[in-house]
């Protein structure tokens, strides 16, 4: 039976152990890359589907842009290329010859989108233009970790153009709240702190970056999604202009926003326990597993009937009839893979007209009538989501300490998050935090909402050690 390194003993070791033994991913043949296995990729597909639906509901359309970007494109936005230079992978040969101009394997696509937005936008009638692509990107990582930091990863990136600063800012915030926070909390059961990045932490070339920060079970922060207001920086660099109603030529205001397979890592580290994964039901490849305890024709028939009954309600359900394997091994395996609800049925239970139901959130096992099993299992799926969210929210609340100064923030952030007034943490304070291996994850208002600007008064800084 799989035995995991305990979280309390070695959290990074536990994380790697879960990924390997739950068969989520493996390291790829090139340093820093990963091979995502079927169980891990199915989780990503469900995240992708939930995200894609919300992005389209927000008015964006999907497109696809090339993997290779001419080096000159990046250099047209100086701050942007400076921010990404250490991470770039460059192609200098193709077809057996040296290239006249090196090609960058996309680290992000603001620059190539910028060129085509300039072509496609002519007048105010073409705006707002809201585009999104699902793709892979490459950012060369010195310290890779599966799902969290890999040299190649999967993501979505949105790029939009607007007639005004207010419209662009409103849309960036709509994506931040209505897409990212919605998916994280309503789908992945991950409560997040939302706010603005400081000038030192914001996206290269952006005027403002909104972030969703989650607390992992070891007390560290994980940045899960970001949305950027780009002002007119990229519009100016790529001549993204439009003719307004008066016939005057105007610069557009643009945004970009992205989330990635890092969310899978967030699910693992927010919810997982010493027995393995605990998957939020909406992204679980199997939401209900029906385990046949011992081979018996009547039991098999009952299990298949229950499978059809559950599947008819839209649940993803599977029957485990591998009775040639030990029951303990199979139960441990499904716990490790994080299936939200498990139904066990054998000859003894069948004779009594009952089944045993176990929920992966840690609630007690219960015995229910076979005739009520479908409803109990279906209800259990939603209960698992609610329980996982409640447990993570309690951990976030109890793990966040209100402090008065940097010394107290540094001490508190050794074990969780510290929350202190932003005035106590200016650029000099950030440098001191960085020296301690800490950072300001975001700036929030007193009630935890996203401030209008990073220069607003009475802000609070969330300080933590981060992945």
Order of alpha helices (4+ residues) and beta strands (2+ residues): alpha-beta-beta-alpha-beta-beta-alpha-alpha-beta-beta-alpha-beta-beta-alpha-beta-beta-beta-alpha-beta-beta-beta-alpha-beta-alpha-beta-alpha-beta-alpha-beta-beta-alpha-beta-alpha-beta-alpha-beta-beta
